[in-house]
């Protein structure tokens, strides 16, 4: 029985290479939206002679083929999502994590054109502070408030 990753690469018309197989294996089920750099460092452990350019080119080919999404949400680097179906992302400006947005935000699905422009892809990116970081900042403010209140009282 053939490897499902090999079958997938052949189905989308890409040459089966160890690099593409390793990238797809690494990304399968990965919800961290890793950067090309982090993917490179992870794959470098198994393929010590591999170059960053090889990984980046393989990621670009996989994105062009629609197998993964290349995200422009992080202001510092490209990130990649193994889920190619349209969905929204949230970027936390504090911890720099990217989250898939599970809420059903509506955008023009199936729309072919807007104002005469042909739509090829839709990416909805939200930015702000995630709930984990919001909770940390609230608890920090509370503890700082308690300390300043204690100093004033003392």
Secondary structure, DSSP 4 states (H G I P E B T S, - for coil): ---HHHHHHHHTT----HHHHHHHHHHTT--S--BHHHHHHHHHTT-TT--HHHHHHHHHHHHHTTSSEEE--SSSS-EEES--S--EEEEETTT--EEEE-S-----TT--EETTEEP-----EEEE--HHHHHHHHHHHHHHHHHHHHHHH-
